[in-house]
Amino acid sequence: MTVLLVLITFLGFALVDYFLNRHKVPVPKAVLDLERPTTTYIDGFLVPEGLRYHPGHTWLVRERPHFARVGVDEFAAKLAGNIEKLELPKPGQWIRQGQTSWNVLRKGEKASMISPIEGEVVEINQELVKDPSLLRHDPYGKGWLFTVHVPDEESTWRNLLPTRLVKGWMKEAVARLYARQPMLAGAVAADGGRPMDDLLAGIPGAEWTKVTAEFFLP
């Protein structure tokens, strides 16, 4: 009888847990090795698997429970191009998902980007601050931006792009960029289909601030 009662109690807890958690979005447990990202290219742009993406062309990876690393994807890095400075949030600052959180500066112009996550900034990439070129040369590795403490992981992951939609989203972004700047189709193909480090450099009337604003969603 005792064994039967234990089994019934266990089953009851299992059922309660199921109904409480069935609608929750699972939080990834694996941490991506950013030094050796899984090679996946979409229309010439590197889009590693194992990361989660935000429509503002930023990425997110869970480093450990309630802590995540943030960066920009290669599309954004090459579009920003030869930036001279980054204005990153400071450690201890609270940033909100979908709101402007940092800026990139180039030739006296500024482009803003929005955060893919909500939480408290823990650490910024000092090497990137010293050498902004890391952003376009290694956006998924040495060019990461900062780490964040994320109290509400469930809400954060729910609002990111579903993995199954990433390919179509990136293809649409590249096509929209080409439609806006037809000369870029040749620029991206100049090196075996890989994007140049500074996509808008040398294109007359490229309007860097307007183009970046369209894709960075500030």
VMD Tcl script that draws the C-alpha trace (Angstrom):
set ca {
  {0.00 0.00 0.00}
  {2.85 2.36 0.87}
  {4.46 1.80 -2.55}
  {1.15 2.48 -4.26}
  {0.73 5.76 -2.36}
  {4.26 6.84 -3.34}
  {3.57 6.08 -7.00}
  {0.28 7.98 -6.91}
  {1.98 10.98 -5.25}
  {4.78 10.97 -7.84}
  {2.29 10.79 -10.68}
  {0.39 13.71 -9.18}
  {3.53 15.87 -9.04}
  {4.40 14.90 -12.61}
  {0.98 15.94 -13.86}
  {1.12 19.27 -12.02}
  {4.59 19.97 -13.46}
  {3.38 19.14 -16.97}
  {0.42 21.51 -16.84}
  {2.49 24.31 -15.31}
  {5.30 24.08 -17.86}
  {3.72 22.89 -21.10}
  {3.52 26.41 -22.58}
  {6.98 27.53 -21.51}
  {9.63 28.18 -24.12}
  {12.67 25.95 -23.49}
  {15.90 27.81 -22.77}
  {18.92 26.39 -24.65}
  {21.29 24.51 -22.38}
  {24.28 24.25 -24.71}
  {26.84 27.03 -24.98}
  {28.17 27.77 -28.45}
  {31.92 27.70 -28.91}
  {32.23 31.17 -30.40}
  {35.81 30.57 -31.47}
  {34.65 27.79 -33.82}
  {31.07 28.57 -34.88}
  {29.19 26.06 -36.98}
  {29.68 27.18 -40.57}
  {26.39 28.14 -42.15}
  {26.13 30.73 -44.91}
  {22.95 32.38 -46.15}
  {23.37 34.32 -49.40}
  {27.06 34.78 -48.60}
  {26.68 35.88 -44.97}
  {27.84 33.74 -42.05}
  {24.90 32.84 -39.79}
  {26.19 30.28 -37.27}
  {23.88 27.66 -35.84}
  {23.60 27.49 -32.07}
  {22.88 31.20 -31.68}
  {19.54 32.94 -31.34}
  {18.87 36.02 -33.46}
  {16.86 39.21 -33.06}
  {15.29 41.02 -36.05}
  {17.60 43.99 -35.37}
  {20.54 41.83 -36.55}
  {21.92 41.00 -33.13}
  {22.62 37.58 -31.65}
  {22.41 36.00 -28.24}
  {23.90 32.90 -26.64}
  {23.31 31.53 -23.15}
  {26.63 31.12 -21.35}
  {25.17 29.69 -18.12}
  {21.87 29.97 -16.26}
  {20.68 33.61 -16.32}
  {23.77 34.88 -18.14}
  {24.05 35.55 -21.87}
  {26.50 37.02 -24.34}
  {25.38 39.56 -26.96}
  {26.79 40.50 -30.36}
  {25.84 41.64 -33.85}
  {25.54 39.33 -36.85}
  {27.85 39.49 -39.85}
  {25.24 41.28 -41.94}
  {25.15 44.16 -39.45}
  {28.92 44.17 -38.96}
  {29.65 44.47 -42.69}
  {26.89 47.04 -43.12}
  {28.35 49.15 -40.31}
  {31.73 48.71 -41.96}
  {34.81 50.66 -40.91}
  {33.47 52.11 -37.69}
  {35.74 54.25 -35.53}
  {34.09 53.90 -32.15}
  {31.42 52.04 -30.19}
  {29.32 53.49 -27.39}
  {28.42 50.43 -25.32}
  {26.27 50.30 -22.18}
  {28.17 50.35 -18.92}
  {28.37 47.46 -16.43}
  {25.46 47.73 -14.03}
  {23.22 49.41 -16.62}
  {19.80 47.86 -17.23}
  {18.94 47.37 -20.90}
  {15.55 46.45 -22.35}
  {14.78 44.08 -25.18}
  {13.90 45.96 -28.36}
  {15.18 49.33 -27.15}
  {18.25 51.27 -28.29}
  {21.19 50.13 -26.18}
  {24.41 51.06 -28.00}
  {25.78 53.07 -30.91}
  {28.41 52.68 -33.62}
  {30.14 55.79 -34.96}
  {31.72 56.44 -38.31}
  {32.95 59.64 -39.98}
  {30.99 61.82 -37.59}
  {27.77 59.82 -38.08}
  {26.05 57.56 -35.58}
  {23.96 54.41 -35.98}
  {22.00 52.97 -33.07}
  {21.24 49.32 -32.41}
  {18.67 47.65 -30.17}
  {19.18 44.99 -27.55}
  {17.97 41.42 -28.14}
  {17.63 40.92 -24.39}
  {16.53 42.50 -21.14}
  {18.75 42.50 -18.10}
  {21.73 44.04 -16.35}
  {25.00 44.46 -18.22}
  {27.73 42.55 -16.42}
  {30.80 42.98 -18.62}
  {31.70 44.74 -21.86}
  {34.31 43.57 -24.36}
  {37.22 45.90 -23.63}
  {39.23 44.53 -26.55}
  {36.44 45.57 -28.91}
  {36.34 49.05 -27.38}
  {40.07 49.37 -28.06}
  {39.83 47.87 -31.56}
  {36.39 48.36 -33.18}
  {37.58 46.57 -36.33}
  {37.03 43.28 -34.46}
  {33.31 43.81 -35.01}
  {33.51 43.31 -38.77}
  {36.46 40.88 -38.77}
  {35.11 38.46 -36.15}
  {31.51 39.37 -35.12}
  {30.80 35.95 -33.59}
  {34.09 35.59 -31.74}
  {36.43 38.35 -30.61}
  {33.93 40.99 -31.71}
  {31.26 40.12 -29.11}
  {29.76 43.17 -27.34}
  {28.87 42.43 -23.72}
  {27.41 39.92 -21.28}
  {24.11 40.35 -19.45}
  {22.48 38.95 -16.33}
  {18.98 37.91 -17.43}
  {16.48 37.42 -14.58}
  {13.56 36.45 -16.85}
  {15.02 34.05 -19.38}
  {11.68 32.68 -20.52}
  {10.39 36.01 -21.86}
  {13.71 36.85 -23.51}
  {13.97 33.64 -25.50}
  {10.32 33.71 -26.50}
  {10.74 37.08 -28.28}
  {13.71 36.04 -30.44}
  {13.42 34.74 -33.99}
  {12.36 31.08 -34.10}
  {15.25 29.01 -35.40}
  {13.20 27.71 -38.33}
  {12.63 31.27 -39.58}
  {16.24 32.51 -39.48}
  {17.13 31.46 -43.04}
  {14.13 33.17 -44.61}
  {14.65 36.28 -42.48}
  {18.28 36.66 -43.56}
  {17.51 36.00 -47.22}
  {14.81 38.68 -47.11}
  {17.22 41.16 -45.49}
  {19.90 40.57 -48.14}
  {17.36 40.88 -50.96}
  {16.01 44.12 -49.49}
  {19.54 45.52 -49.21}
  {20.28 44.67 -52.85}
  {17.03 46.27 -53.95}
  {18.02 49.44 -52.11}
  {21.62 49.40 -53.30}
  {21.91 47.29 -56.52}
  {25.68 47.86 -56.67}
  {26.05 45.73 -53.53}
  {25.15 42.52 -55.36}
  {28.47 42.75 -57.15}
  {30.30 43.87 -54.02}
  {29.19 40.81 -52.06}
  {30.13 38.52 -54.91}
  {33.58 40.09 -55.26}
  {35.19 37.49 -53.03}
  {33.58 34.20 -53.90}
  {30.19 35.22 -52.66}
  {31.42 36.52 -49.28}
  {30.63 40.10 -48.24}
  {33.28 42.79 -48.29}
  {34.35 44.20 -44.92}
  {32.69 47.56 -45.61}
  {29.66 47.08 -47.85}
  {28.72 50.72 -48.28}
  {32.23 52.08 -48.81}
  {32.73 53.66 -52.21}
  {29.04 53.65 -53.17}
  {27.99 57.22 -54.07}
  {25.02 58.42 -52.06}
  {24.91 55.27 -49.94}
  {23.37 57.18 -47.00}
  {24.99 55.09 -44.29}
  {22.79 56.35 -41.46}
  {19.54 55.73 -43.35}
  {20.53 52.28 -44.55}
  {21.72 51.12 -41.14}
  {18.61 52.55 -39.48}
  {16.41 50.51 -41.81}
  {18.03 47.22 -40.82}
  {19.14 47.91 -37.23}
  {15.56 48.92 -36.21}
  {16.46 51.68 -33.73}
}
mol new
graphics top color blue
foreach p $ca { graphics top sphere $p radius 0.5 }
foreach p [lrange $ca 0 end-1] q [lrange $ca 1 end] { graphics top cylinder $p $q radius 0.2 }
display resetview
